[in-house]
Amino acid sequence: MTDYATADFYTDTTLVDDPHAYFHFLRGQGPVTRLPHRNVIAITGYDEAVQVMLDTEHFSSINAVTGPIPGLPFEPQGDDISGELEANRHKIAFADQVVTVDGQRHLDLRSVMATLFTPSRLKALEPSLRDTADALIDEFIASGRVDLPSQYGCPYATLMIADLLGIPAEGRQRFRDVIDKAVPAPVDPGGSMSFQDNPLVAIGKDIFKYIAKRRLLNKPLIRPIARALGLTGKTTEMGTEDILTELATAKFPDGSTPTLTDLTGIGAFLFGAGQDTTNRLLANAFRVLAEQPDLQAELRANPKRIPDFIEEVLRFDGSVKAAGRMCKKTVTIGGVEIKAGTTLLLTHMGANRDPRRFENPDLFDIDRRRAKEHLAFGRGAHTCIGSPLARSEVRVSIERLLARLGNIRLSEAHHGPEGARKFDYENTYILRAMKELHLEFDPIG
């Protein structure tokens, strides 16, 4: 049995299958608790987590992906290390991504991403959400069984991000092959970490080529010729037929032009984060449905309740376990002094089961009041900008899967009998990521 008092959250693989029990233990020590390793303080309380998420004066997102590994490239001194953090940003893995930058830089990158998630664009994407769902279901429905993450969730989310970005049809299968089972921020507990090792780099290279080509075609002297040859995008209800052109010609709020590296990073990030979190959320949702046939029947009979179900899944067992924050200015949270240079383990899952906020938090309750107040998508400046798309993807997926798959149940050959279930999770301290979810079902119609 794991000794939670001495366990290292970042390297102890025994914590992977049931992080809830570990977070419950930490919360019992207090909502703000110092861990025994790596100069880390864990935030498991709901109110305290919100306070940290909203406080950009004292906390930086520079280590949101990496947490305390491999550590800062300098020795923190004093009660304000803001300057040192920025001076050393280029030495910190993943610190140039949209989730790890703050202030004006973050606002600039987010402003470009916002053009992809307008209500009109998401509404126009709805038919594609349904068509893609049905096309993927067609691939496995006759067999009466499916490994949901690999056969549905992963390709579905990948194809939808490709649709959102306007990736040409010939590139979509390649993206599907490359991103299959990839984790957006793989972490090596031994301390070796390189963005170049990430499978998303291959996707980034293709996105770079697409955007560079469109930027060239939209140069003032070239655009008339390109338009005459039909090489530029046409206007549609979603903006332009070629959304990559919108990205290529996007401007920051001050009128400056994003670099190709900026835009490539945004595109690759959307493929990684958008694909994996949606995929894993679907798996977590169908684990609940497969284990609760009455709830499955209720949603099949009344699809309007699916949004309520999704919000409770996000609270109960969302895709994100935790993220890092770096204290850049010494501050006190929850009665605990946090010195500059301290890493925070900001536990979305821990906060979402704080009994001070949610009554009977370990009970899955589709009728839960204020379930939507969960922190699965974060809060404040770094609230997940893609959350409306994720909700739509999961809602449509559940609707179509329930409409076409009857009597969905867990495969005992893979997950064991009732009362002795076994599920394997990816060894990452960021995601709640089920490796496989084998379901059996009776095809409908």
N, C-alpha and C positions, 0 to 999 in steps of 0.2 A: 504494500500500500504506500502511495506517495506521501511523503512528509511535506505538507503544504508550507509549513513554517520555514523550511530550508530550500524548497524547490526553486529552480531558476526558470521562470516562465519562458524565457527565450530559447532555451536549449533542452528542457525536460520534455521528451516526447510523450510521457505518460499524461501530460496535461492536455494533449491535443484532442482526444476523443470527448472529454467532458470538461470544457473550460468553465462551465457554469458552476460546478462544485468548487473550483479553485477561487473564482470571483466571489462566491458566497462566503468562503473562508476569509478572504481578504476584507470583505465588507464587515464581517464580524469583528475585525480589529479596528474598524473605523472607516469612514468614507474616503479618507486620505491616509494612506499607509505606506511607510517606507519598506521596500523589499530588501532582502539580505544580500543582493548582488548588484553590481554595475552602477551604483549610485542612481537608483530608480525609485520614484514614488508613484504608487498606483492610485488612480482615482476611480473608485467604484460607486460613489454616491451620485445620484442623479443631479441634484442641485449643484454639487461641486463640479461635475463634468460640464454642465451648461456654463458655469462661471468661467471655467478654463477655456472652453470653446469660444466664448465671446470676448475674452481678454487678450487682445493682440498687443497690448502694451508690455505685458510681462512674459508672454509666451510666444515662441516662434514655432512655425510648422516645418522648419528646415529638416527635421528628422521624423516627419510623419510616417515615412515608409520604413526607415531603418531602425527607429528606436535607438537603443544605446549601442548598437553594433555597426561598425567597429569602434565607435567612440569618437569624440571630438579630436581634430588634428592639432589642438593646442591645449594648454593647461589653463582652465578658467581661473581668473583672478578678480576679486572684488565683487560688488553687487550689481554690476551692469556689464554684460559681455556682448551687447548688441553689435558694437562695432567689430569686435573680433569674429563674431559669427558671419557677418557679411563679408569680411575680408577673406575668410576661409571657406566660403560657400563652394567654390570651385573644387575644393578638396573633399567634399562630402558627397557620398554616393546618392544619386537621384535628387539632389538638392536644387536642380534646375527645372523640375517638373511643376505643373500647375498646382498640384496638391502640396508642394513644399515651399512655394514662394509666398510672400506676404506683401501687404501694402500696395503701392501703385502698380508694381510689376504683376501682382496677382490680379488686380482689377483690370489691367490691360488684357492679359491673356483670357480672363473670364469674359470680357466684353466680346471677344471674337467667338468664343464658344456659345455665347448667348444667342447668336444669330441662328444656331442650329436647333435651338430648343424653344422656338416661339410656338404659341398655341396653334397658330394656323398651320405651321409645318408639321407638328405632331398630329393634328387632325387629318391632314392630307396623307400622312403615313399609315393611318389606320387600315385601309384596305390591304396594304402590303403586309401589315402585321398578321392579318387573318389568312391571306393567301400563303404566306411563308409557313405559318403554323400547319395548315392543312397539307401542304406539299411535304413537309417533314414527317408528319404523321403517316402519310401514304407510304413512306419508305419502310415502316415497320409494323403497321397495323395488322397485316395478315398473319404475322407470327404469334400474336397474342402476348408478346413480351417486349420489354425495352429497358435498356440501361439509359435512364433519362438524361443524365449529364452529358454523356458522349454522343448519344444518338439524336437528342432533341435540343437540350438547353444550350450547349456550346455552339452548334451550327446556327441555331435560331438567332441568338444574340449577335453573333458575328455577321450574319447576313443582314440583320436589321441596322447595325451600325454602318455597314457598307451602303445600304439604301440611304441612310440619313446623310452620309458624306457624299453620296453620288459616285461611288467607285464604279468604274465601267464593268460591264458584265463579265468580260474576260478575266478580270482580276479577282473576282469574288471567290471562285473555287480555290485559287491559290491562297487567299487570305484564310479561307476556312481550313485548309490543310495546315498552314503554318501555326495558327492560333489554337488548334485542337489541344485541349487540356493544359494550355499555358496558364501560368499564374502571373498577374501583372507586375508583381514585385517580389520575385523569388529572393529569399534571404538565406545566406550561408552562415549558420551559427559560428563557424570557425573564423569569420571575420573577413573573408574574401568576397568582394561584391563588385560586380561590374555591369553597367548597363549594356555593354556590348554582348554579354552572355544571355541577355533577355531575348526570347523568341520574337518579341515585338520589334526588335531592330530591323528584322527582315521586312516587316510590314512598313516600318518607318521609311525605309529606303524607297519602296514603291510609292508611298504617299509623296515623298520628296519629289520624285520624278513627275508625278501627276500635277502637283502644284507648280513646280518650276515651269513645266510646259505651258500651263494656263497663264502664268504670270507673263511669260514671254509673248504669248499670243495676244495679250491685252495691253502690250506696249502701244503708245499712241501711234507710232509709225507702222506698226504691224497689224493692229486691230482691224482696220478697214479691209485689208487683204484677207485676214483670217475669217472675218464675217462673210465676205463674198464667197469664200470657199466652204462656208458652213462649219467652220472649226470651233466657233464659240457657242456657248449655251443659249438656248431660247428661253424667253420668259414664260413662266407657268405660275399656277396658284401657290407654289411653294417658293417662289422667288425666281430662280432660274432652273432650267433643266439640268444644268451642270453646276451642282453645289460646290464642287471643287473650285470652280471659277470664282464664286463668292469668297471662298477662303483665300484664294490667290490674290484677290484685289482688296481684301479687307484692310481697314485702317484702325489704329488704336484711337481712343477718344480724343487725344490731342492732335490727331491728324497724321501722326507718324505711321510708317509702314512696318508691320511685323516682318521679321526675317523669315527666310524659308525654314530655318531651324526651329523658330518659334512655332510655325504652322505644322511642321512635321511632328513636333513633340505633342501638340494638341491632338492631332489625328491618331497617333500611335497610342497615346494615353486613353482616348475614347475607346479604341478597340480593346485594350487590355482591361481597364477598369469596367467599362460598360459590358463587355462580354462576360467576364468572370463573375462579377457580383450578381448579375441577372441569372446566369446559369445556376449558381449556387443557391440563390434564393428560391428558384423553382424546385430544386432538389429538396431543400428544407421544407418547402410547402407540401410537396407530395409525400414526403415521409409522414407528415401529420395526417394527410388525407388517407393514405393507405392504412394507417393505424386506427383511423376513426371512420368506419364505414357510414355511420349515421350522419356525420358532418359532410362526408362526400355526397351522400344522397340529398342532403339539404341544399348544397350549392348547385347540384345538378338540376334540382327542381326550381331553384330560385337564384339564378345567376346574378341578380342585383346585389346579393350579399357577398359576392366575391371580393369587392373592394374592402369590406370590413374584415374579411378573412385575411387578406394580404397585410393589412396594417397590424393585425395581431401576430402574424408570422414574423414580420419585421421586428416587433418588440420581443417576441418569445425566442426566436432563433434566427436572427438576421444574418446577412452574409459577412459583416465586418465584426470581428472580435474586438479589436483594439487598434489604436494608432498612437504614434509617438508625438510628443511635444517637448520642446526644449525651453526651460526657464531661462530667460535672458536677463531678467531683472528680479532680484530677490523679492519675494512676496509671501504673504501668509494666506493659505486656503484651508478652510475647515479647521482652523486652529493650529495648523501645522506650518512651520516656516519652511519654505522651499527656496534653497539658495540658487543663485545664478549658476548655470552649468549643470543643473540636475535634469535628468531625463524624466518625463512623465509617461507612465503607461496609462493612457486615456481609454478606459474600457467601455466601449459602447454597449457591449453585452451585459457588463456588470451593472451599469447605470439603468439599463432597461429592465432589470429585475430588482431594483431597489424597492423594498417594501414600503419605504416612506412615500414613494410616488405611486406605485401600482399595488393594489391590494391582491393578496395571493399571487405573487408574481410568477411562481413556478407552475401555475395552472394556465393551460391554453383556453382562452375564453373569447369566442368570437363576438360576444355581446359586451366586451369590456368597455367601460366608459373611458374616454380620453386616450384610447390606445394610440391614436395618431400623434400623441405627444412624445412618442419614442424618439430615440437619438440614432436610429439606424442609419440615417442619412446625414448625421451631424447637425450642427447648429451654427449660426453666425456666418462669417465671411466664407468659410469653407464648406457650407452646406452643399451637398452633392447637386450640381447643376443639372445632372441627368436624371434626377429622381422622377420627374414626370414621365420620361420615356420608360424608365425601369418599371414603374407602376403599370403603364399601358402594356408593355411587353408581357409582364407576368399575368395581368388580368386577361388579356386575349388568349394567352397560352392555356390558362386554367379553363377558360370557357370552352376552347376547342378540344382540349384533351378530355374534359368531362363529357362533352357532347358526343365524342366518338369512341371513348374507352369506358366500358362498363365494368363494374365490380373490380376496381383497381385494388391490387393487393401486393404485399411484399413477397418477393421470391424467397421461400424458405431455403432453397438450395444455396442461395447466396448470402442471406442475412439471418438464417436460423429460424427456429420456431418461435411463436409468441411466448414471451416471458424470458427468452434468451437471445434477443436480437443482437446483431453485430453489424456495426457500420464503421468503415474506415475513412479517416479524414486526412486531407493534405497536411503535411508537416510545415505549416506556416503560422506564425504568430499574428498575422494580420487578418486572415480570412477564416470563416467557418465554412470549410470547403469539403463537402463529401466527395470522395473519389468516385464512387459508383452508387447508383440507386437502381437496383434491378426490380422492376415491376412486372406483374402479370395482370392480364385483363381479358375481358370478353368484348370483342369488337362489336360496336353498335352499328347497325345498318349495313 
